[in-house]
Amino acid sequence: MELLKLTDVHIYEKLLSEASVKKYRSVAKTFVADTGIQNINDIQHSDIFSWRDAIINRSSVGNWNNYHRHMRAIFQTAVCLNYVNDNLFKQIKAITHYPDKENTLTDEQIESLFKICDDQISYGWFWKSVIQMLLYTGIRRKQLVGLTWGDVDFENKTLKMQASSSKTKRAYTIPINQQLINSILFFKHKTKYLPKNPQSQIFNVTLINPRYKGDKLKGDHVAQFFTKASKTLNFKVSAHRFRHTFATKLANNSLINIKTVQNLLGHSSVHTTLGYVHPNINNMRDAVDLL
């Protein structure tokens, strides 16, 4: 079987999101382009090692690990469907990798972001509510965009993540704290002239700021806001950095176990969660001081 056809089978079997579909196909096409191998039965261990080295040389260890993870999943489908006997990508391990770039935001940086919302950003109160949603939930940008008023349960203090906006294509519910409840209620009051039926998008910027075209908030709108804020603040801000910050703060709290962090982030594997947790020098210092 050809790798690209197997990739389509994997996509069909797993019912993946649009973004995941695009990524899997991109990785498979990259493998074929780099190695010239199309049939999965022709792939040898040496081919994978050579491909790994080529990816690392032109890109990074992080990219190789990402490609490796996707190919391992594709070949696991091949094993399950008896197209191949062994998952060669499972036999080859990912490389331990500690990224140089900082993916979290400090408390001071977050405060600076709130300050420019107050002082420099049009409709800053809207974006402060968006930021607080990301800060206290760690949800993905797509999940933020997909939130409707029907997803908020004020009485039980929970927020429902719909399957349609979840990367893992499953619905799940997370608790929300009182700070976020207060933020949502403030936002609800500020937009009291807008529809609040269960299907209405919560953060529909197009109904609030006439500069935004269309009929609903899109992921690009959120990205554009953070790009503009990043240029003003001289450090990078993004929805995904809030997700990393959320995970790291929770994981560095000794009272919270990693499985709880995994469930809050909606990850299917705790190994994925660990990739969102970044070392904190003060926590490491406290650890060595116990020796």
C-alpha atoms as an extended CHARMM CRD file, in Angstrom:
* protein
*
       291  EXT
         1         1  MET       CA              0.0000000000        0.0000000000        0.0000000000  PROA      1               0.0000000000
         2         2  GLU       CA              1.1620000000        3.5320000000       -0.7520000000  PROA      2               0.0000000000
         3         3  LEU       CA              1.8850000000        5.7800000000        2.2380000000  PROA      3               0.0000000000
         4         4  LEU       CA             -0.4460000000        8.5560000000        1.0430000000  PROA      4               0.0000000000
         5         5  LYS       CA             -3.3180000000        6.0780000000        0.7110000000  PROA      5               0.0000000000
         6         6  LEU       CA             -2.5760000000        4.6930000000        4.1710000000  PROA      6               0.0000000000
         7         7  THR       CA             -2.6330000000        8.2370000000        5.5240000000  PROA      7               0.0000000000
         8         8  ASP       CA             -6.1300000000        8.7260000000        4.1010000000  PROA      8               0.0000000000
         9         9  VAL       CA             -7.2110000000        5.4510000000        5.7340000000  PROA      9               0.0000000000
        10        10  HSD       CA             -5.7980000000        6.6430000000        9.0710000000  PROA      10              0.0000000000
        11        11  ILE       CA             -7.6240000000        9.9600000000        8.7430000000  PROA      11              0.0000000000
        12        12  TYR       CA            -10.8980000000        8.1740000000        7.9620000000  PROA      12              0.0000000000
        13        13  GLU       CA            -10.4630000000        5.7310000000       10.8660000000  PROA      13              0.0000000000
        14        14  LYS       CA             -9.7110000000        8.4410000000       13.4340000000  PROA      14              0.0000000000
        15        15  LEU       CA            -12.2250000000       11.1250000000       12.3290000000  PROA      15              0.0000000000
        16        16  LEU       CA             -9.5810000000       13.8270000000       12.7380000000  PROA      16              0.0000000000
        17        17  SER       CA            -10.0330000000       17.5870000000       12.7740000000  PROA      17              0.0000000000
        18        18  GLU       CA             -9.3340000000       19.6330000000        9.6430000000  PROA      18              0.0000000000
        19        19  ALA       CA             -6.0460000000       20.9110000000       11.0740000000  PROA      19              0.0000000000
        20        20  SER       CA             -4.9230000000       17.3760000000       11.9970000000  PROA      20              0.0000000000
        21        21  VAL       CA             -5.8630000000       16.0650000000        8.5510000000  PROA      21              0.0000000000
        22        22  LYS       CA             -3.7320000000       18.7500000000        6.9460000000  PROA      22              0.0000000000
        23        23  LYS       CA             -0.7910000000       17.9530000000        9.2270000000  PROA      23              0.0000000000
        24        24  TYR       CA             -0.8930000000       14.1800000000        8.6600000000  PROA      24              0.0000000000
        25        25  ARG       CA             -0.9970000000       14.6080000000        4.8960000000  PROA      25              0.0000000000
        26        26  SER       CA              1.8270000000       17.1440000000        5.0240000000  PROA      26              0.0000000000
        27        27  VAL       CA              4.0590000000       14.8020000000        7.0410000000  PROA      27              0.0000000000
        28        28  ALA       CA              3.3700000000       11.8420000000        4.7340000000  PROA      28              0.0000000000
        29        29  LYS       CA              4.0830000000       13.9160000000        1.6290000000  PROA      29              0.0000000000
        30        30  THR       CA              7.3060000000       15.1800000000        3.2090000000  PROA      30              0.0000000000
        31        31  PHE       CA              8.4460000000       11.6150000000        3.8570000000  PROA      31              0.0000000000
        32        32  VAL       CA              7.7680000000       10.5760000000        0.2530000000  PROA      32              0.0000000000
        33        33  ALA       CA              9.4700000000       13.6950000000       -1.1370000000  PROA      33              0.0000000000
        34        34  ASP       CA             12.5510000000       13.2420000000        1.0740000000  PROA      34              0.0000000000
        35        35  THR       CA             13.0180000000        9.4900000000        0.6810000000  PROA      35              0.0000000000
        36        36  GLY       CA             11.4310000000        8.7350000000       -2.6870000000  PROA      36              0.0000000000
        37        37  ILE       CA              9.6670000000        5.7650000000       -1.0600000000  PROA      37              0.0000000000
        38        38  GLN       CA              5.9440000000        5.4590000000       -1.6920000000  PROA      38              0.0000000000
        39        39  ASN       CA              5.0930000000        1.8780000000       -0.7060000000  PROA      39              0.0000000000
        40        40  ILE       CA              4.9770000000        1.2950000000        3.0560000000  PROA      40              0.0000000000
        41        41  ASN       CA              6.3590000000       -2.2470000000        2.6840000000  PROA      41              0.0000000000
        42        42  ASP       CA              9.5510000000       -0.8560000000        1.1250000000  PROA      42              0.0000000000
        43        43  ILE       CA             10.4350000000        1.2450000000        4.1860000000  PROA      43              0.0000000000
        44        44  GLN       CA             13.4080000000        0.0220000000        6.2410000000  PROA      44              0.0000000000
        45        45  HSD       CA             14.8190000000        1.1520000000        9.5740000000  PROA      45              0.0000000000
        46        46  SER       CA             17.7570000000        2.7410000000        7.7730000000  PROA      46              0.0000000000
        47        47  ASP       CA             15.3690000000        4.8460000000        5.6730000000  PROA      47              0.0000000000
        48        48  ILE       CA             13.7480000000        6.2440000000        8.8090000000  PROA      48              0.0000000000
        49        49  PHE       CA             17.1110000000        7.0400000000       10.4050000000  PROA      49              0.0000000000
        50        50  SER       CA             18.2620000000        8.8000000000        7.2330000000  PROA      50              0.0000000000
        51        51  TRP       CA             15.0160000000       10.7890000000        7.1180000000  PROA      51              0.0000000000
        52        52  ARG       CA             15.4080000000       11.6940000000       10.7750000000  PROA      52              0.0000000000
        53        53  ASP       CA             18.8970000000       13.0620000000       10.1680000000  PROA      53              0.0000000000
        54        54  ALA       CA             17.7100000000       15.0520000000        7.1470000000  PROA      54              0.0000000000
        55        55  ILE       CA             14.8610000000       16.6440000000        9.1410000000  PROA      55              0.0000000000
        56        56  ILE       CA             17.1440000000       17.5510000000       12.0480000000  PROA      56              0.0000000000
        57        57  ASN       CA             19.8210000000       18.9960000000        9.7670000000  PROA      57              0.0000000000
        58        58  ARG       CA             17.4550000000       21.3050000000        7.9150000000  PROA      58              0.0000000000
        59        59  SER       CA             15.0510000000       22.0350000000       10.7600000000  PROA      59              0.0000000000
        60        60  SER       CA             15.1600000000       20.9190000000       14.4070000000  PROA      60              0.0000000000
        61        61  VAL       CA             14.8520000000       18.0170000000       16.8110000000  PROA      61              0.0000000000
        62        62  GLY       CA             11.4270000000       19.3310000000       17.7820000000  PROA      62              0.0000000000
        63        63  ASN       CA             10.1890000000       19.0580000000       14.2000000000  PROA      63              0.0000000000
        64        64  TRP       CA             11.5710000000       15.5240000000       13.9000000000  PROA      64              0.0000000000
        65        65  ASN       CA              9.7160000000       14.4880000000       17.0640000000  PROA      65              0.0000000000
        66        66  ASN       CA              6.5460000000       15.9970000000       15.6450000000  PROA      66              0.0000000000
        67        67  TYR       CA              6.9480000000       14.1640000000       12.3240000000  PROA      67              0.0000000000
        68        68  HSD       CA              7.8810000000       10.9600000000       14.1290000000  PROA      68              0.0000000000
        69        69  ARG       CA              4.7410000000       11.1260000000       16.2800000000  PROA      69              0.0000000000
        70        70  HSD       CA              2.4900000000       11.4980000000       13.2410000000  PROA      70              0.0000000000
        71        71  MET       CA              4.1780000000        8.7020000000       11.2710000000  PROA      71              0.0000000000
        72        72  ARG       CA              4.0330000000        6.3950000000       14.2840000000  PROA      72              0.0000000000
        73        73  ALA       CA              0.2850000000        6.9460000000       14.4960000000  PROA      73              0.0000000000
        74        74  ILE       CA             -0.1900000000        6.3170000000       10.7750000000  PROA      74              0.0000000000
        75        75  PHE       CA              1.7670000000        3.0610000000       10.9290000000  PROA      75              0.0000000000
        76        76  GLN       CA             -0.1060000000        1.9130000000       14.0250000000  PROA      76              0.0000000000
        77        77  THR       CA             -3.2390000000        2.0280000000       11.8890000000  PROA      77              0.0000000000
        78        78  ALA       CA             -1.4010000000       -0.0580000000        9.2930000000  PROA      78              0.0000000000
        79        79  VAL       CA             -0.5550000000       -2.6470000000       11.9740000000  PROA      79              0.0000000000
        80        80  CYS       CA             -4.1320000000       -2.7400000000       13.2680000000  PROA      80              0.0000000000
        81        81  LEU       CA             -5.4430000000       -3.3240000000        9.7320000000  PROA      81              0.0000000000
        82        82  ASN       CA             -2.7660000000       -5.9640000000        9.0010000000  PROA      82              0.0000000000
        83        83  TYR       CA             -1.1380000000       -3.9660000000        6.1960000000  PROA      83              0.0000000000
        84        84  VAL       CA              2.2340000000       -4.4360000000        7.9280000000  PROA      84              0.0000000000
        85        85  ASN       CA              3.4360000000       -6.6950000000       10.7280000000  PROA      85              0.0000000000
        86        86  ASP       CA              5.4300000000       -4.1670000000       12.7250000000  PROA      86              0.0000000000
        87        87  ASN       CA              5.3270000000       -0.4400000000       13.4150000000  PROA      87              0.0000000000
        88        88  LEU       CA              8.8690000000        0.5710000000       12.4970000000  PROA      88              0.0000000000
        89        89  PHE       CA              8.3100000000        4.1180000000       13.7480000000  PROA      89              0.0000000000
        90        90  LYS       CA              7.3080000000        2.7460000000       17.1480000000  PROA      90              0.0000000000
        91        91  GLN       CA             10.6050000000        0.8630000000       17.3380000000  PROA      91              0.0000000000
        92        92  ILE       CA             12.5480000000        4.1040000000       16.7820000000  PROA      92              0.0000000000
        93        93  LYS       CA             12.3390000000        6.4520000000       19.7410000000  PROA      93              0.0000000000
        94        94  ALA       CA             11.7780000000       10.1860000000       19.7540000000  PROA      94              0.0000000000
        95        95  ILE       CA             14.7410000000       12.3230000000       20.7930000000  PROA      95              0.0000000000
        96        96  THR       CA             14.7660000000       13.9930000000       24.1950000000  PROA      96              0.0000000000
        97        97  HSD       CA             14.3620000000       17.6480000000       23.4160000000  PROA      97              0.0000000000
        98        98  TYR       CA             14.4360000000       20.7970000000       25.5300000000  PROA      98              0.0000000000
        99        99  PRO       CA             13.3560000000       23.7860000000       23.4010000000  PROA      99              0.0000000000
       100       100  ASP       CA             15.4120000000       26.9700000000       23.6890000000  PROA      100             0.0000000000
       101       101  LYS       CA             12.4240000000       29.2180000000       23.2320000000  PROA      101             0.0000000000
       102       102  GLU       CA             10.2520000000       30.2670000000       26.1300000000  PROA      102             0.0000000000
       103       103  ASN       CA              6.6440000000       29.2070000000       25.6390000000  PROA      103             0.0000000000
       104       104  THR       CA              5.1190000000       30.5890000000       28.8190000000  PROA      104             0.0000000000
       105       105  LEU       CA              4.1390000000       34.0500000000       29.9720000000  PROA      105             0.0000000000
       106       106  THR       CA              5.1870000000       35.6010000000       33.2710000000  PROA      106             0.0000000000
       107       107  ASP       CA              2.7430000000       37.3210000000       35.6090000000  PROA      107             0.0000000000
       108       108  GLU       CA              4.3940000000       40.6250000000       34.7220000000  PROA      108             0.0000000000
       109       109  GLN       CA              3.8990000000       40.0320000000       31.0040000000  PROA      109             0.0000000000
       110       110  ILE       CA              0.2480000000       39.1700000000       31.5060000000  PROA      110             0.0000000000
       111       111  GLU       CA             -0.2260000000       42.3450000000       33.5450000000  PROA      111             0.0000000000
       112       112  SER       CA              1.3950000000       44.3400000000       30.7310000000  PROA      112             0.0000000000
       113       113  LEU       CA             -1.0370000000       42.7980000000       28.2850000000  PROA      113             0.0000000000
       114       114  PHE       CA             -4.0050000000       43.7740000000       30.4480000000  PROA      114             0.0000000000
       115       115  LYS       CA             -2.6010000000       47.2900000000       30.7390000000  PROA      115             0.0000000000
       116       116  ILE       CA             -2.4200000000       47.8960000000       26.9810000000  PROA      116             0.0000000000
       117       117  CYS       CA             -6.0010000000       46.6100000000       26.7400000000  PROA      117             0.0000000000
       118       118  ASP       CA             -6.9650000000       49.3730000000       29.1660000000  PROA      118             0.0000000000
       119       119  ASP       CA             -4.8090000000       52.0990000000       27.6190000000  PROA      119             0.0000000000
       120       120  GLN       CA             -4.1950000000       51.4150000000       23.9330000000  PROA      120             0.0000000000
       121       121  ILE       CA             -6.5660000000       48.7980000000       22.4720000000  PROA      121             0.0000000000
       122       122  SER       CA             -9.9550000000       49.6330000000       20.9880000000  PROA      122             0.0000000000
       123       123  TYR       CA            -12.6560000000       47.6220000000       22.7760000000  PROA      123             0.0000000000
       124       124  GLY       CA            -10.0060000000       46.5440000000       25.2670000000  PROA      124             0.0000000000
       125       125  TRP       CA            -12.6720000000       45.2230000000       27.6570000000  PROA      125             0.0000000000
       126       126  PHE       CA            -13.6020000000       42.6240000000       25.0140000000  PROA      126             0.0000000000
       127       127  TRP       CA            -10.0390000000       41.3840000000       24.6470000000  PROA      127             0.0000000000
       128       128  LYS       CA             -9.4860000000       41.3580000000       28.4100000000  PROA      128             0.0000000000
       129       129  SER       CA            -12.4010000000       38.9270000000       28.6740000000  PROA      129             0.0000000000
       130       130  VAL       CA            -10.8540000000       36.7720000000       25.9460000000  PROA      130             0.0000000000
       131       131  ILE       CA             -7.5060000000       36.7990000000       27.7630000000  PROA      131             0.0000000000
       132       132  GLN       CA             -9.1080000000       35.8310000000       31.0670000000  PROA      132             0.0000000000
       133       133  MET       CA            -10.8520000000       32.9150000000       29.3770000000  PROA      133             0.0000000000
       134       134  LEU       CA             -7.5130000000       31.6670000000       28.0560000000  PROA      134             0.0000000000
       135       135  LEU       CA             -5.7010000000       32.3940000000       31.3120000000  PROA      135             0.0000000000
       136       136  TYR       CA             -8.0950000000       30.4550000000       33.5530000000  PROA      136             0.0000000000
       137       137  THR       CA             -8.8940000000       27.5190000000       31.2440000000  PROA      137             0.0000000000
       138       138  GLY       CA             -5.9090000000       26.9440000000       28.9570000000  PROA      138             0.0000000000
       139       139  ILE       CA             -8.2790000000       26.1390000000       26.0990000000  PROA      139             0.0000000000
       140       140  ARG       CA             -7.1550000000       26.1340000000       22.4840000000  PROA      140             0.0000000000
       141       141  ARG       CA             -7.8840000000       29.0260000000       20.1320000000  PROA      141             0.0000000000
       142       142  LYS       CA            -10.3500000000       26.8590000000       18.1920000000  PROA      142             0.0000000000
       143       143  GLN       CA            -12.1790000000       26.0090000000       21.4140000000  PROA      143             0.0000000000
       144       144  LEU       CA            -12.3370000000       29.6940000000       22.3500000000  PROA      144             0.0000000000
       145       145  VAL       CA            -13.8980000000       30.4760000000       18.9790000000  PROA      145             0.0000000000
       146       146  GLY       CA            -16.3630000000       27.6090000000       19.3570000000  PROA      146             0.0000000000
       147       147  LEU       CA            -17.6920000000       28.6510000000       22.7730000000  PROA      147             0.0000000000
       148       148  THR       CA            -21.4080000000       29.4090000000       22.9330000000  PROA      148             0.0000000000
       149       149  TRP       CA            -23.5420000000       30.6710000000       25.7860000000  PROA      149             0.0000000000
       150       150  GLY       CA            -25.0300000000       27.1940000000       26.0800000000  PROA      150             0.0000000000
       151       151  ASP       CA            -21.5990000000       25.8670000000       27.0410000000  PROA      151             0.0000000000
       152       152  VAL       CA            -21.4510000000       27.9130000000       30.2620000000  PROA      152             0.0000000000
       153       153  ASP       CA            -23.1010000000       26.4960000000       33.3870000000  PROA      153             0.0000000000
       154       154  PHE       CA            -23.0230000000       29.3380000000       35.9100000000  PROA      154             0.0000000000
       155       155  GLU       CA            -24.7400000000       27.3000000000       38.6300000000  PROA      155             0.0000000000
       156       156  ASN       CA            -22.2700000000       24.4120000000       38.5710000000  PROA      156             0.0000000000
       157       157  LYS       CA            -19.3190000000       26.5790000000       37.4730000000  PROA      157             0.0000000000
       158       158  THR       CA            -18.4130000000       24.4640000000       34.4650000000  PROA      158             0.0000000000
       159       159  LEU       CA            -17.5660000000       25.0030000000       30.8190000000  PROA      159             0.0000000000
       160       160  LYS       CA            -18.3560000000       22.4350000000       28.1350000000  PROA      160             0.0000000000
       161       161  MET       CA            -15.8610000000       21.8380000000       25.3460000000  PROA      161             0.0000000000
       162       162  GLN       CA            -17.7540000000       20.7530000000       22.2300000000  PROA      162             0.0000000000
       163       163  ALA       CA            -16.4510000000       17.8330000000       20.1510000000  PROA      163             0.0000000000
       164       164  SER       CA            -16.6260000000       20.0020000000       17.0260000000  PROA      164             0.0000000000
       165       165  SER       CA            -13.9670000000       22.3830000000       18.3860000000  PROA      165             0.0000000000
       166       166  SER       CA            -11.8580000000       19.7970000000       20.2030000000  PROA      166             0.0000000000
       167       167  LYS       CA             -8.6290000000       18.5460000000       18.6260000000  PROA      167             0.0000000000
       168       168  THR       CA             -9.3580000000       15.0330000000       19.9050000000  PROA      168             0.0000000000
       169       169  LYS       CA            -12.9190000000       15.1780000000       18.5290000000  PROA      169             0.0000000000
       170       170  ARG       CA            -14.5080000000       14.5010000000       21.9040000000  PROA      170             0.0000000000
       171       171  ALA       CA            -16.6510000000       16.6110000000       24.1730000000  PROA      171             0.0000000000
       172       172  TYR       CA            -15.6120000000       17.1370000000       27.7710000000  PROA      172             0.0000000000
       173       173  THR       CA            -16.4040000000       19.4790000000       30.6490000000  PROA      173             0.0000000000
       174       174  ILE       CA            -14.0070000000       21.4660000000       32.8160000000  PROA      174             0.0000000000
       175       175  PRO       CA            -14.5800000000       23.4120000000       36.0430000000  PROA      175             0.0000000000
       176       176  ILE       CA            -14.0930000000       27.1740000000       36.0440000000  PROA      176             0.0000000000
       177       177  ASN       CA            -13.1490000000       29.3530000000       38.9910000000  PROA      177             0.0000000000
       178       178  GLN       CA            -14.9570000000       32.3460000000       40.4240000000  PROA      178             0.0000000000
       179       179  GLN       CA            -12.5880000000       34.8290000000       38.7650000000  PROA      179             0.0000000000
       180       180  LEU       CA            -13.6280000000       33.5480000000       35.3650000000  PROA      180             0.0000000000
       181       181  ILE       CA            -17.2940000000       33.4380000000       36.3450000000  PROA      181             0.0000000000
       182       182  ASN       CA            -17.0360000000       37.1280000000       37.2930000000  PROA      182             0.0000000000
       183       183  SER       CA            -15.2860000000       37.9050000000       34.0020000000  PROA      183             0.0000000000
       184       184  ILE       CA            -17.9900000000       36.1590000000       31.9580000000  PROA      184             0.0000000000
       185       185  LEU       CA            -20.7410000000       37.9220000000       33.8990000000  PROA      185             0.0000000000
       186       186  PHE       CA            -19.0260000000       41.2730000000       33.2930000000  PROA      186             0.0000000000
       187       187  PHE       CA            -18.7860000000       40.4580000000       29.5980000000  PROA      187             0.0000000000
       188       188  LYS       CA            -22.4380000000       39.3870000000       29.5850000000  PROA      188             0.0000000000
       189       189  HSD       CA            -23.4400000000       42.7210000000       31.1020000000  PROA      189             0.0000000000
       190       190  LYS       CA            -21.3360000000       44.7250000000       28.6380000000  PROA      190             0.0000000000
       191       191  THR       CA            -22.9900000000       42.8880000000       25.7260000000  PROA      191             0.0000000000
       192       192  LYS       CA            -26.5210000000       42.8040000000       27.1280000000  PROA      192             0.0000000000
       193       193  TYR       CA            -27.8380000000       44.1730000000       23.8250000000  PROA      193             0.0000000000
       194       194  LEU       CA            -26.5870000000       41.0770000000       21.9600000000  PROA      194             0.0000000000
       195       195  PRO       CA            -28.3980000000       37.7000000000       21.6450000000  PROA      195             0.0000000000
       196       196  LYS       CA            -27.6570000000       35.1960000000       24.4190000000  PROA      196             0.0000000000
       197       197  ASN       CA            -29.3680000000       32.0510000000       23.1470000000  PROA      197             0.0000000000
       198       198  PRO       CA            -27.5140000000       28.7320000000       23.7080000000  PROA      198             0.0000000000
       199       199  GLN       CA            -26.2210000000       28.6770000000       20.1090000000  PROA      199             0.0000000000
       200       200  SER       CA            -24.8630000000       32.2360000000       20.1600000000  PROA      200             0.0000000000
       201       201  GLN       CA            -21.0850000000       32.5640000000       20.0460000000  PROA      201             0.0000000000
       202       202  ILE       CA            -19.8330000000       34.1770000000       23.2600000000  PROA      202             0.0000000000
       203       203  PHE       CA            -16.9350000000       36.2150000000       21.8820000000  PROA      203             0.0000000000
       204       204  ASN       CA            -18.4900000000       37.4170000000       18.6460000000  PROA      204             0.0000000000
       205       205  VAL       CA            -16.2890000000       40.4270000000       17.9760000000  PROA      205             0.0000000000
       206       206  THR       CA            -18.0690000000       41.1700000000       14.6710000000  PROA      206             0.0000000000
       207       207  LEU       CA            -21.1640000000       42.2650000000       16.6130000000  PROA      207             0.0000000000
       208       208  ILE       CA            -19.1240000000       44.5220000000       18.8900000000  PROA      208             0.0000000000
       209       209  ASN       CA            -16.4230000000       46.1290000000       16.7520000000  PROA      209             0.0000000000
       210       210  PRO       CA            -17.4670000000       47.1530000000       13.2070000000  PROA      210             0.0000000000
       211       211  ARG       CA            -13.8500000000       46.8730000000       12.0340000000  PROA      211             0.0000000000
       212       212  TYR       CA            -14.1910000000       43.0880000000       11.9740000000  PROA      212             0.0000000000
       213       213  LYS       CA            -15.9240000000       41.6280000000        8.9300000000  PROA      213             0.0000000000
       214       214  GLY       CA            -18.0750000000       38.5260000000        8.8240000000  PROA      214             0.0000000000
       215       215  ASP       CA            -20.6910000000       37.2530000000       11.2320000000  PROA      215             0.0000000000
       216       216  LYS       CA            -18.6030000000       35.5480000000       13.9320000000  PROA      216             0.0000000000
       217       217  LEU       CA            -15.2370000000       35.5330000000       15.6930000000  PROA      217             0.0000000000
       218       218  LYS       CA            -12.6120000000       33.5310000000       13.8110000000  PROA      218             0.0000000000
       219       219  GLY       CA             -9.2750000000       32.1220000000       14.8440000000  PROA      219             0.0000000000
       220       220  ASP       CA             -7.5460000000       34.6280000000       12.5850000000  PROA      220             0.0000000000
       221       221  HSD       CA             -9.1360000000       37.5040000000       14.5180000000  PROA      221             0.0000000000
       222       222  VAL       CA             -7.6080000000       36.2020000000       17.7480000000  PROA      222             0.0000000000
       223       223  ALA       CA             -4.2190000000       35.6420000000       16.0970000000  PROA      223             0.0000000000
       224       224  GLN       CA             -4.2270000000       39.1620000000       14.6310000000  PROA      224             0.0000000000
       225       225  PHE       CA             -4.9670000000       40.6990000000       18.0250000000  PROA      225             0.0000000000
       226       226  PHE       CA             -2.0950000000       38.8590000000       19.6750000000  PROA      226             0.0000000000
       227       227  THR       CA              0.2760000000       39.6780000000       16.8090000000  PROA      227             0.0000000000
       228       228  LYS       CA             -0.4950000000       43.3710000000       17.2610000000  PROA      228             0.0000000000
       229       229  ALA       CA             -0.1310000000       43.1150000000       21.0430000000  PROA      229             0.0000000000
       230       230  SER       CA              3.1920000000       41.2710000000       20.6620000000  PROA      230             0.0000000000
       231       231  LYS       CA              4.6230000000       44.1010000000       18.5590000000  PROA      231             0.0000000000
       232       232  THR       CA              3.5220000000       46.6670000000       21.1220000000  PROA      232             0.0000000000
       233       233  LEU       CA              4.8880000000       44.7220000000       24.0920000000  PROA      233             0.0000000000
       234       234  ASN       CA              8.0930000000       43.4450000000       22.4450000000  PROA      234             0.0000000000
       235       235  PHE       CA              7.4530000000       39.8560000000       23.5410000000  PROA      235             0.0000000000
       236       236  LYS       CA              5.4240000000       37.1150000000       21.9180000000  PROA      236             0.0000000000
       237       237  VAL       CA              1.8480000000       36.5620000000       23.0540000000  PROA      237             0.0000000000
       238       238  SER       CA             -0.5030000000       33.9400000000       21.6590000000  PROA      238             0.0000000000
       239       239  ALA       CA             -3.4220000000       31.7780000000       22.7070000000  PROA      239             0.0000000000
       240       240  HSD       CA             -1.1100000000       28.7720000000       22.6960000000  PROA      240             0.0000000000
       241       241  ARG       CA              1.3080000000       30.4740000000       25.0840000000  PROA      241             0.0000000000
       242       242  PHE       CA             -1.5500000000       30.8810000000       27.5340000000  PROA      242             0.0000000000
       243       243  ARG       CA             -2.1440000000       27.1350000000       27.2170000000  PROA      243             0.0000000000
       244       244  HSD       CA              1.5070000000       26.4090000000       28.0310000000  PROA      244             0.0000000000
       245       245  THR       CA              1.3760000000       28.8980000000       30.9160000000  PROA      245             0.0000000000
       246       246  PHE       CA             -1.8000000000       27.3180000000       32.3140000000  PROA      246             0.0000000000
       247       247  ALA       CA             -0.2850000000       23.8180000000       32.1780000000  PROA      247             0.0000000000
       248       248  THR       CA              3.0400000000       24.8690000000       33.6980000000  PROA      248             0.0000000000
       249       249  LYS       CA              1.4780000000       26.7710000000       36.6060000000  PROA      249             0.0000000000
       250       250  LEU       CA             -0.7230000000       23.8200000000       37.5020000000  PROA      250             0.0000000000
       251       251  ALA       CA              2.0230000000       21.2130000000       37.1210000000  PROA      251             0.0000000000
       252       252  ASN       CA              4.4040000000       23.2310000000       39.3060000000  PROA      252             0.0000000000
       253       253  ASN       CA              1.8720000000       23.1860000000       42.1400000000  PROA      253             0.0000000000
       254       254  SER       CA              2.7290000000       20.2410000000       44.3910000000  PROA      254             0.0000000000
       255       255  LEU       CA             -0.9560000000       19.8520000000       45.3520000000  PROA      255             0.0000000000
       256       256  ILE       CA             -1.9920000000       19.0930000000       41.7520000000  PROA      256             0.0000000000
       257       257  ASN       CA             -1.1280000000       15.8120000000       40.0200000000  PROA      257             0.0000000000
       258       258  ILE       CA             -0.3100000000       15.5990000000       36.3270000000  PROA      258             0.0000000000
       259       259  LYS       CA             -3.4330000000       13.5500000000       35.5310000000  PROA      259             0.0000000000
       260       260  THR       CA             -5.5660000000       16.4710000000       36.6820000000  PROA      260             0.0000000000
       261       261  VAL       CA             -3.6370000000       18.7800000000       34.3470000000  PROA      261             0.0000000000
       262       262  GLN       CA             -4.1200000000       16.2700000000       31.5200000000  PROA      262             0.0000000000
       263       263  ASN       CA             -7.8880000000       16.2060000000       32.0560000000  PROA      263             0.0000000000
       264       264  LEU       CA             -8.1520000000       19.9930000000       32.2240000000  PROA      264             0.0000000000
       265       265  LEU       CA             -6.2440000000       20.3270000000       28.9380000000  PROA      265             0.0000000000
       266       266  GLY       CA             -8.3170000000       17.5950000000       27.2930000000  PROA      266             0.0000000000
       267       267  HSD       CA             -5.2790000000       15.5490000000       26.2720000000  PROA      267             0.0000000000
       268       268  SER       CA             -5.7300000000       11.8790000000       25.4310000000  PROA      268             0.0000000000
       269       269  SER       CA             -2.1960000000       11.1190000000       26.6700000000  PROA      269             0.0000000000
       270       270  VAL       CA             -0.2820000000       12.3760000000       29.6840000000  PROA      270             0.0000000000
       271       271  HSD       CA              2.8570000000       12.4070000000       27.5110000000  PROA      271             0.0000000000
       272       272  THR       CA              1.3010000000       15.2110000000       25.4580000000  PROA      272             0.0000000000
       273       273  THR       CA              0.6130000000       17.1270000000       28.6720000000  PROA      273             0.0000000000
       274       274  LEU       CA              4.2470000000       16.8400000000       29.7720000000  PROA      274             0.0000000000
       275       275  GLY       CA              5.2450000000       18.6480000000       26.5810000000  PROA      275             0.0000000000
       276       276  TYR       CA              3.3350000000       21.6940000000       27.8300000000  PROA      276             0.0000000000
       277       277  VAL       CA              5.0940000000       21.8190000000       31.1850000000  PROA      277             0.0000000000
       278       278  HSD       CA              8.2310000000       23.9620000000       31.3090000000  PROA      278             0.0000000000
       279       279  PRO       CA             10.9330000000       24.0030000000       33.9990000000  PROA      279             0.0000000000
       280       280  ASN       CA             10.8110000000       26.7580000000       36.5630000000  PROA      280             0.0000000000
       281       281  ILE       CA             14.1600000000       27.7930000000       38.0380000000  PROA      281             0.0000000000
       282       282  ASN       CA             12.6350000000       28.6690000000       41.4250000000  PROA      282             0.0000000000
       283       283  ASN       CA             10.9160000000       25.2800000000       41.6840000000  PROA      283             0.0000000000
       284       284  MET       CA             14.1600000000       23.5410000000       40.7060000000  PROA      284             0.0000000000
       285       285  ARG       CA             15.9960000000       25.5800000000       43.3640000000  PROA      285             0.0000000000
       286       286  ASP       CA             13.4550000000       24.5260000000       46.0070000000  PROA      286             0.0000000000
       287       287  ALA       CA             13.9830000000       20.9170000000       44.9590000000  PROA      287             0.0000000000
       288       288  VAL       CA             17.7910000000       20.9740000000       45.2950000000  PROA      288             0.0000000000
       289       289  ASP       CA             17.5090000000       22.8210000000       48.6000000000  PROA      289             0.0000000000
       290       290  LEU       CA             15.7930000000       19.7270000000       49.9810000000  PROA      290             0.0000000000
       291       291  LEU       CA             18.9340000000       17.6260000000       49.3730000000  PROA      291             0.0000000000
